[in-house]
Amino acid sequence: MTQPRANLRIGISGWRYEPWRKVFYPHDLAQARELDFASRMLPTIEINGSFYSLQRPKSYQQWYDATPDGFMFANKGNRFITHMRRLRDPVPSLCNVFASGVLALRDKLGPFLWQLPPNFQFDPDVLETFFAALPHDTAAALDMARRHEPRMEGRAFLEIDRKRRLRHALEIRHESFNDPAFIALLRKYKVALVVADTAGKWPDYEDVTADFMYLRLHGEKELYAGGYTDEALDSWARRIRAWSTGGQPDDARLISPVAPPRRASRDIFCYFDNDIKVHAPFDARRLLARLGADEALPPLTDPRVDSRPDLRSDPLSDIHPGAR
C-alpha cells in the first residue's frame, strides 16, 4: 500500500513590505500585484492583517482570485480574542471572525494561527474553554458565523462551497506553558503547538500535538531581521523530514514525556517572519530546495548576493496574463 505523503508548505508571514520592493519583487511590479507574484514564488502565505483588525469579504475574495490553484493561506487570529479578551468568553468574537469573509478562501484556507501575548500564563480552564469553542470544519464555522454580532450586519460572508476541515495552531510566549497538562490539552482538541524560533527570546518547544506541524521562524540570531545560515536551514530541513514522515527529531525540545501517536505522515506549514531585511522569501525558498519541494516554482535569486543578471522571472506573464 502506498503511504500518504505529507504536504510541505513553506512560505512567508505577510507579503506587503516596502523594503521587499525591487529586492524580492521585480523593479517594475505594481504594488497591487505583489500577492500575485509572491503566491507563485511560494506555496503558502500567512495573513497578518487579520490579527490587527477583522478583514472584509471583498479582501478575502480578491486574495483568493489573485492566487493560483493549489495555493494555501494561513489566517492569523484576531488580537481582540488573544490579547484583549485573553481567550475569555471567546464565542461572540469567534463568530465575528468566521463571518468576516475568511470562509471565502474556500479550498485555499489553511490553518488558523492563534498567538498569545508574552505575559499570558498557562490557565488550563481558560484554554480548554477556548479550544472547545474552535470549529474543526467549515460547516461548524459557518454555523458560528451566522451567530455574528449585530455590528457585522452588511459586511458578513455567510456561505461555504462544501464542508472542509479546519486546523488550528497555538503560539505561546511564556514559560508557564512548560507543563505536560498543556500538551495533553492540545492533543485532546487536536490543536498544533507552534514551533517558534525566536532567537532565544521566547519558549521554543517542539511537542507534536496534532496531525500537522506549524512552524514560525522569526530569526536565527536576530528577531525579525536576521537571515538563516546554511547550517541552520539544514537543521530545520532535518527536523521537517522527521515530522513529515510521522516521527519527531531525536533531539526534540519537549514538554511532555508522553510520545505522540506515530503517523505515516504529517503536513508541514512553515512561515519565515524575518522580514525586516528581506530575508524571509529567500530563506523560504532555500528551505524548500533542501526538501526537494521547489521543482514546480519559477526561479528566484536574491539580487543582493548574486552578481549575475536578475534571473527572477515574472510568473504572471505566463501564468496570469490578465493581471497586468
N, C-alpha and C positions, 0 to 999 in steps of 0.2 A: 504494500500500500504506500502511495506517495505521501510523504509527510508534508503538512501545510507549511508554507514559507511565511516568515514574518514580513510585514511591510516596514521598510526602513524609510522614515520621513524625517529628513534633516533640513532645517531651514533657519529662518531669522525671526526675531521678535520685532514686529513693526516693519514698515517699508518706507516711510516718508521722513527722511532725514536730510537736511540741507547739505551737510558735508559729503553725502554719498553722490551728489550730482557731479558729473564729469570724472568720477572715480569708478564707482560701481555702475552708475547709469551713464550711457553714452552722452557725449557732449551736446548732441542736437536733440535729445529726447525731451519732449514736453512733459512737464510735471504731472499732467493728468494721465500720462501713460506709464507712470512708474510701476504701478501694480501689474500692468500688462507685462512689462519687461521682467520684473522680479519673479513673477509666478511661472515664467518659462525658463528661468535660470535655476529655480529651486522648487522642490515638490510640496513645500508647506510653508506657511507664514502664520505667526501668532498675531492676532488682532489685539492691539493695545488700547485703542481709543475707547473700547467698551469698558475698560477699567475706570476711566475718568468720568464718563457720563454714558447714559443709555444712548445707543446709536439709533438711527431711524431705518424703517424698512427700505426706503429708497437707497440708502447707502449699501445695505447688505445685498440688495438686488444688483446694484452696479458692480459690487465686488464679485458676485457670482458670475455676472456676464463678462467681466474683464479677464477671468482666469480660465485656463484650459481644462478640458475633460481630465479627470483623474487627480486634479489638484485638491488640496485639503487645507482648511483653516483650523487653527485652534482659537478659541474665544476666551479672552481673559475676563473673569467675573468682575462685576461692578464693585468698586471700593466702598459704596454705601453699605453693602452687605458685610464685607470683610473688615473694613477699617472703622466705619462709623457705628453701625449696628453691632459689630463684632460677633456676627453669626447669630445674634439673638432675634427671636421672632422672625425667622427668615422667609416664611412662606409668602407674605404680601410682596416683598421685594423680588423674590424669585419669580413670582407670577409676572411682574413687570419686565424682568429680563427676558423671559421667554416670549413675551408679547412684543418686544421691541423690534423684531424683524430678523432675529438670528435664525429662525426656522426657515427663512427664505434661502439660506445657504444649501438646503436640501442635502444632496449627496456629497457636498464639499464641506459639511460641518463635521469637524473632528472633536477632540476633547475640549472640555471646559477647564480652564485653569483658575483655581481659587488660591490667591496669595494672601497669607496672613501678615500683619504688621510685626515688626521685631519685638514689640512689647506684649504680644499676645501669648499668654501662657496656656499650657495644656489644661483643659477643663473637659473631662470625658462627657459630662451631661450636655454641655453646650454643643460639643462636636457631634454627639450622637443625634441630637435633635436636628442639626443641620444636615448630616448625612442622610437621615431618614427622609428628609424633605426633597432630596435631589431626585429628579426623574431620570430613569435609565433608558428611556426610548422617546422618540419624538411624539408618539401618541400621548404619553403621560405629560410631556412638556406642553403639548397643545392644550390639554385639559387645564393645566395650570395657567397658561397664557389667557384662556377665556375668563379667568377669575382676576384679571388685572385690576389695578386701582382706577378710579374714575379719571384721574389725570392723564391716563393713557388713551382715552377716547379720541378717535380721529387719527391716531398715529400707531395703532396696533396692527400687527400682522398675524392673522389667525387662520392659518391653513398649513397643511403638510402634503407632500406628494405621496408619501407612504410611510408606514411605520419603520423607523430606523433606530439602531442602537445609539445611545448617548453614553459618553465616558466622562469621568471627572478625575481631576488630579488636584492635590493639595500641596502647596509650598509653605513650609514652616520656617520661622526665623528666630526661634527661642529654644534654649537648651532643655527647658522643662518637658519638651516632647520626647526626650530620651527615656521612654517608658514603654515597656512591652505592651501595656494595655492600649497604648495609642496604635501600635501596629495591628493589634487584634481588632480594633475598631475599623481601621482602614480595610482590612481583609473582609470583615463582616459585610461591609457595604460596597466592596469592590471598587474602592477609591485608590488611585495610584498615589504613592508618596513621590513628590517631585525630587529628583536627584539634582541638587543645585550646587554648581561650582561657583563660589563667591569669593575667591582669592582669600579664603580663610576667615571671612567676616562673619558668616552665619553657619549653622549646622549643615553638614554635608553627608547625611546618612543615605543608605542605598537599599533598604529593605524592599523586597518585592512584595507588593500588596494587591496587585490586580493582574489582569490578563494582558496588560501593556505597560510600558515604561515611558515616563515623561521626564525629559532632561532639560535643564536650563543652564546654559554655560555663559555666565556673566563675566568671566575673565579669569585667566590662569593666575596671574600675579597682580593685576591691577583691575579693580572692579569697573565694569562697563567700558573699559578703554583698551586694556592690554590684549594683544594677539596671542594665539596659541602656537607653541613651538611644535616642530615635527614630533618630538618625543611625547609631548602631551597628547597630540592627536592620535598617535599610535596607541597610547594607553586607553584613550576613550574608544577607539575602534575595537580594541581587545575586549573591553567591558561590554560594548554593544553586541559583539558577537556572542558573548556568553548569555546575555539576557535574551537576545533574539532567538536563540536556539533552546530556550526553555529553562536554562540554568541561571547561575549567578557567578560573578567573579570570585575566585578563591580568596581574594583579599578584600572582599566587600566590607564596607563600614556599616555594621548592623546594630540596630537597637534590640531586636528580639532574637533570642536563641532558637526560636521555632522556625524551621525552614519552611518556605512556601511550597505548595504542591508543584511538582515538576510538570512542565507542559512541553509539547512538541515545539512550540514557538511562542514568541510574544512580539507584538508590534512595538515599534520604537517611534516615539515622537521626540525630537531633539531640536532645541532652538538656541541659537547663538544670540546673546544680548550684549556683546562687547562692541557696541555700535559707534561710540563717540569718535573713534579714529578709523572708522570704516574697515574694521577687521571682520565683522560678523559674516557678510555674504561670502567672502573669500575663504574664511575658516570653514564655513559650512560646506563649501564645495570641496575643500581639501579632505574633509572627513568623509564625505560621500565617495570620493575617489578611493580612499583607503578601504572602503567597504564594497567597492565594485558596484555602487549604486548610482553612478553618474553617466552611464553609457547613453541614455536617451536624451541627455541635456545638451544644449548648444555649448560651444567652447566659451570659456571665461578666463581672462587673465587680469591680473592686478597691474595697471599701468605704472604704479609707483615702484614695482620691483622687477618689472620685465621691460627691458630696453628695446625690445622688438616692436614693430608696429602693433597697435592695439588690435588683437585678434578677436575681440568681442564682436560677435555678430548681433544685429538687432533681430531677435527671433520673430518679432511681429511682422517683419517684411515678408516672411514666407508663410507664417502660421496664421497671422491675424491681420491681413492686409487692409481691412476696413477701419482699423483703429487710428490711422494717421489723421 
